[in-house]
């Protein structure tokens, strides 16, 4: 259902009175991500909640309706030399595959830009929401220096629609860096790990340090070897060139310097941005979110359990994505392999979330978090009747077969 803004609140109240389960959604481009819904459920799309509500270039803040595509927000900001320092979700592109800003926040997925700019929750300074009973609420503020009240922004980031429907967001923007370069190193995992450790402890502040495995490098049209893609930005050309030179001198690996356009083309090609992953023909059978302690990332990148997957990890945070690579038959990646990978991530101080999987796999999207009792208590406060996103409460595992 895609109600008009004037119809939304009454529709939610009707669902509440009827005791019907419903799922808050953005543009509906990634409804199959995460755990399957339990029982009949009405999908309530925010597609009609669209557009910029308020933009203050001087304050570096923007307020947008939750159903606004991220690409449209970036376009509006770009006309004023600003941007949201977040990565688009995996497979994002034009048309039907473009994700909304509300959906991005609801899933809380942070990409490589987290290295310098932190995650999407750190860009939020205010939001408006609708509870399961149709009551509206607002948290935070519309300027950076006027944020008060409970920090619902962090609570709703990554909540997967389980606590309420996000209807409006206020975010902090940044000036677009006038100069960008990337430096790419390919070689053995050990040599890349050495360079990564030095870089994380240095005075340099790259925008991103993305660590790709050989399968992903091959998908981008490169040699099938692991690589580090280091993104740099500056307002001064001499400073930028000095950073590039410093990286070239530090490693014995051959460095390849890329301009901003080439870098974006690499990222889009490697991560499916030009494809249409929402269609059954091109969607990956497996799409995983991985997280490990950053100092254990080298071990993960050499794990046999990653065979048949394209992997993109952020070296600084230890977070990233893995998906079925186009160069391997998707059927070769098994549920048993994913269980082994999940166990390894746990041993390395992290976790594994299954965003997509074959219908017969039957793996829980996430396991029980140590804080499960607290998570369930918060859920009861926001949604006493349990109507919202049944089966999609992060940190609470579904009871499904693990094969």
C-alpha positions in Angstrom: 0.0 0.0 0.0 1.2 3.5 -0.9 -1.0 6.0 0.9 -0.9 9.7 0.3 0.5 11.7 3.1 -3.0 12.9 4.1 -4.2 9.3 4.4 -1.2 7.7 6.2 -2.2 8.4 9.8 -5.7 7.2 9.5 -4.6 4.1 7.6 -2.2 3.3 10.5 -4.9 3.8 13.0 -7.2 1.5 11.1 -4.5 -1.2 11.1 -4.1 -0.8 14.8 -7.8 -1.1 15.5 -8.0 -4.2 13.4 -4.9 -5.7 15.1 -3.3 -6.3 11.7 0.4 -6.8 11.3 2.2 -4.3 9.0 5.6 -3.6 7.7 7.0 0.0 7.4 8.8 0.3 4.1 10.5 2.9 2.0 10.3 2.4 -1.8 9.9 -1.4 -1.6 13.2 -2.1 -3.4 14.6 -4.4 -0.8 11.6 -6.1 0.9 13.3 -9.5 0.6 16.3 -8.4 2.7 16.5 -9.7 6.3 14.3 -12.3 8.0 11.1 -13.5 6.4 8.0 -11.9 7.8 6.0 -14.2 10.1 2.4 -14.5 9.0 0.2 -12.2 6.8 1.5 -8.7 6.8 0.5 -5.4 5.1 3.4 -3.6 3.5 3.0 0.2 4.0 5.3 2.1 1.6 6.5 5.7 2.2 6.8 6.2 -1.6 4.4 9.2 -1.4 6.3 10.8 1.4 8.8 12.4 -0.9 10.8 15.6 -1.3 12.9 18.1 0.6 11.0 19.7 3.4 13.7 22.2 4.5 17.2 22.9 3.5 19.6 25.4 5.2 22.9 25.5 3.3 24.4 27.9 5.8 23.6 25.6 8.7 24.6 22.4 6.8 21.3 20.7 7.6 18.5 19.2 5.4 15.1 17.9 6.3 13.6 15.3 3.9 10.6 13.1 3.7 11.5 9.4 4.4 10.5 8.1 1.0 12.9 10.4 -0.9 15.5 8.5 -2.9 19.0 9.0 -1.6 20.1 9.9 -5.1 17.6 12.8 -5.2 18.9 14.1 -1.9 22.5 14.0 -3.1 21.5 15.8 -6.3 19.8 18.6 -4.4 22.8 19.0 -2.1 25.2 18.8 -5.0 23.8 22.0 -6.5 25.0 23.8 -3.3 28.4 22.0 -3.1 27.3 19.8 -0.3 26.6 16.0 0.2 25.5 13.4 2.7 28.6 11.5 3.7 27.0 8.0 3.4 27.3 5.1 1.0 24.3 4.1 -1.1 23.0 0.6 -0.2 24.3 -2.3 -2.1 23.0 -2.5 -5.7 21.6 1.1 -5.6 21.0 2.6 -9.0 18.4 4.6 -10.9 14.8 3.8 -11.2 13.3 0.9 -9.3 16.5 -0.1 -7.5 17.1 3.3 -5.9 16.7 3.2 -2.2 15.0 5.8 0.0 16.8 7.7 2.7 14.3 6.3 5.3 15.1 2.8 4.2 18.8 3.4 4.5 18.4 4.7 8.1 16.0 1.8 9.0 18.6 -0.8 8.0 21.5 1.2 9.4 24.0 -0.1 6.9 27.2 1.9 6.9 29.7 1.6 4.0 33.3 2.6 3.5 32.7 6.3 4.1 32.4 5.4 7.8 36.2 5.4 8.0 36.2 9.2 8.0 32.6 10.4 8.5 31.2 7.7 10.8 27.9 5.9 10.2 24.5 7.1 9.0 23.3 7.3 12.6 26.0 9.9 13.2 24.6 12.1 10.4 21.1 12.2 11.9 20.1 15.1 14.1 16.4 14.7 14.1 13.5 12.5 13.0 9.8 12.3 12.9 8.0 8.9 13.4 4.7 7.3 13.6 4.0 4.6 16.2 2.0 1.5 15.6 -1.1 3.2 16.9 -0.8 6.2 14.6 0.6 8.6 17.2 3.3 10.8 15.8 6.4 11.9 17.6 9.5 13.9 17.0 13.0 13.6 18.4 16.1 15.7 18.1 16.2 19.0 16.3 16.7 20.7 13.0 20.1 22.3 13.7 23.2 20.7 15.0 23.4 22.8 18.2 19.7 22.3 19.1 19.4 18.5 19.6 17.4 17.7 22.7 15.4 14.8 24.2 15.9 11.0 24.0 18.2 9.9 21.3 15.7 8.1 19.2 17.8 8.6 16.1 20.3 6.0 17.2 17.5 3.7 18.4 15.7 3.8 15.1 18.8 3.4 13.0 19.0 -0.2 12.2 15.6 -1.0 13.7 14.3 -2.6 10.5 10.8 -1.1 10.9 10.2 -3.0 14.2 9.6 0.1 16.4 7.7 2.5 14.1 7.5 4.2 10.8 10.1 6.9 10.0 8.3 9.7 8.2 10.8 12.5 8.1 14.6 13.0 8.8 16.9 15.9 9.5 20.5 15.2 8.6 23.8 16.9 8.8 25.5 17.7 5.5 29.1 18.4 4.6 30.9 20.5 2.0 31.8 18.3 -1.0 35.6 17.8 -1.1 36.8 19.7 -4.1 39.7 17.3 -4.8 39.6 13.5 -4.6 42.0 10.7 -5.5 42.2 7.0 -4.8 45.2 4.8 -4.5 44.8 1.1 -5.2 47.3 -1.6 -4.1 47.0 -5.2 -5.2 48.9 -8.1 -3.8 49.2 -10.7 -1.0 46.8 -10.4 1.9 49.7 -10.1 4.4 51.3 -7.1 2.5 47.9 -5.4 2.4 47.3 -6.0 6.1 50.7 -4.5 6.9 49.8 -1.4 4.9 46.4 -1.1 6.4 47.7 -1.3 9.9 50.2 1.4 9.2 47.6 3.6 7.6 45.1 3.3 10.5 47.9 4.4 12.9 49.2 7.2 10.7 48.3 10.9 10.7 46.5 10.5 7.3 42.7 10.6 7.3 41.4 8.8 4.2 37.8 8.9 3.4 37.7 5.1 3.0 40.0 2.1 3.2 38.1 -0.7 1.4 39.6 -4.2 1.4 38.4 -6.3 -1.5 39.0 -10.0 -2.0 40.2 -11.4 -5.4 36.7 -12.3 -6.5 35.5 -8.7 -6.2 38.6 -7.3 -7.9 37.9 -9.7 -10.8 34.3 -8.5 -11.0 35.6 -4.9 -11.3 37.7 -6.0 -14.3 41.0 -6.2 -12.4 43.4 -9.0 -11.7 42.0 -11.7 -9.3 44.1 -10.5 -6.3 43.0 -8.9 -3.1 43.3 -5.1 -3.1 43.1 -2.0 -0.8 41.2 0.9 -2.3 42.2 4.0 -0.3 40.1 7.1 -0.9 41.7 10.5 -0.2 40.1 14.0 -0.2 41.4 17.5 0.4 40.8 21.2 -0.4 44.5 21.6 -1.4 46.1 20.0 -4.4 49.6 20.0 -2.9 48.3 18.3 0.3 46.5 15.7 -1.7 49.5 14.9 -3.9 51.7 14.6 -0.7 49.3 12.0 0.7 49.4 10.0 -2.5 53.2 10.2 -2.6 53.3 9.1 1.1 51.3 6.0 0.3 53.4 5.1 -2.7 56.6 5.3 -0.7 55.3 3.3 2.2 54.5 0.1 0.4 56.5 -2.1 -1.9 53.3 -3.0 -3.8 52.7 -1.3 -7.0 50.3 1.7 -6.6 47.6 2.7 -9.0 46.3 6.3 -8.7 42.7 6.9 -9.7 40.7 10.0 -10.2 37.3 10.4 -8.6 35.3 9.4 -11.8 37.3 6.2 -12.2 36.9 5.3 -8.5 33.1 5.7 -8.7 33.0 3.6 -11.8 35.0 0.8 -10.0 32.7 0.9 -7.0 29.5 0.8 -9.1 30.8 -2.0 -11.3 32.0 -4.1 -8.4 28.9 -3.6 -6.2 26.2 -4.1 -8.8 25.1 -0.4 -8.9 24.5 -0.6 -12.7 22.5 -3.8 -12.3 19.0 -4.4 -11.1 19.4 -6.6 -8.0 15.7 -6.3 -7.1 14.9 -8.7 -10.0 15.1 -12.4 -9.5 17.3 -12.9 -12.6 20.2 -10.7 -11.3 19.8 -10.6 -7.5 22.6 -12.5 -5.6 21.5 -15.7 -4.0 23.5 -14.7 -0.9 24.0 -11.2 0.4 25.7 -11.0 3.9 26.7 -8.2 6.3 30.0 -9.2 8.0 31.5 -7.6 11.1 34.7 -8.6 12.9 37.2 -6.9 15.2 39.3 -4.7 12.8 42.6 -6.2 14.1 41.3 -9.7 13.0 40.2 -8.7 9.5 43.3 -10.3 7.9 42.2 -13.6 9.3 38.7 -13.2 7.8 40.0 -12.2 4.4 41.9 -15.5 4.1 39.1 -17.7 5.4 38.1 -20.7 3.1 34.5 -20.0 4.1 34.6 -16.9 1.8 35.0 -19.1 -1.3 32.5 -18.2 -4.1 31.7 -14.8 -2.5 32.7 -11.2 -3.5 33.8 -9.4 -0.3 34.2 -5.7 0.5 35.3 -4.9 4.0 36.1 -1.5 5.6 39.5 -1.9 7.2 38.9 0.7 9.9 35.6 -0.6 11.2 35.8 -4.3 10.3 32.3 -4.1 8.7 31.4 -5.0 5.2 29.4 -7.0 2.7 29.8 -10.3 1.0 27.6 -11.7 -1.8 27.5 -14.4 -4.4 30.1 -13.5 -7.1 29.2 -13.6 -10.7 32.3 -15.7 -11.5 31.1 -18.6 -9.3 27.9 -20.7 -9.7 25.6 -19.5 -6.9 24.8 -23.1 -6.0 28.3 -23.7 -4.8 27.8 -21.5 -1.8 26.0 -23.7 0.8 24.2 -23.2 4.1 26.9 -25.2 5.8 29.5 -22.8 4.4 27.6 -19.9 5.8 27.3 -21.5 9.2 31.1 -21.9 9.2 31.5 -18.3 8.2 29.1 -17.1 10.9 31.0 -19.1 13.5 34.3 -17.6 12.3 32.9 -14.1 12.5 31.8 -14.7 16.1 35.3 -16.1 17.0 36.8 -12.9 15.5 34.8 -10.7 17.8 32.0 -9.9 15.3 28.8 -11.2 13.7 27.2 -12.2 10.4 23.8 -10.9 9.2 22.1 -12.7 6.3 20.4 -10.0 4.1 19.5 -12.4 1.3 19.6 -16.2 0.9 18.2 -18.9 -1.3 14.6 -19.8 -0.2 15.7 -23.3 0.9 18.6 -22.2 3.0 16.6 -21.5 6.2 19.3 -19.6 8.1 18.3 -17.1 10.8 19.1 -13.6 9.5 20.7 -12.8 12.9 21.3 -14.6 16.2 20.2 -13.6 19.6 22.1 -10.6 21.0 23.3 -10.6 24.6 21.0 -7.7 25.2 17.9 -9.6 23.9 15.8 -9.0 27.0 16.4 -5.2 26.8 15.6 -5.2 23.0 12.4 -7.0 23.6 11.5 -4.7 26.5 12.0 -1.7 24.2 9.9 -3.4 21.5 7.0 -3.8 24.0 7.1 -0.1 24.9 6.9 1.0 21.2 4.7 -1.7 19.9 2.8 -3.5 22.7 0.6 -5.5 20.3 3.5 -6.7 18.2 2.1 -5.5 15.0 5.2 -4.0 13.4 7.5 -6.1 11.2 6.7 -9.4 12.9 9.8 -11.5 12.9 12.2 -8.7 12.1 13.4 -7.5 15.5 17.2 -7.1 15.3 19.0 -9.1 17.9 16.2 -11.6 18.3 16.6 -14.7 16.3 13.7 -16.4 14.5 13.1 -20.1 15.1 14.0 -21.5 11.7 15.8 -24.6 10.5 19.5 -24.1 10.2 20.0 -27.2 8.0 
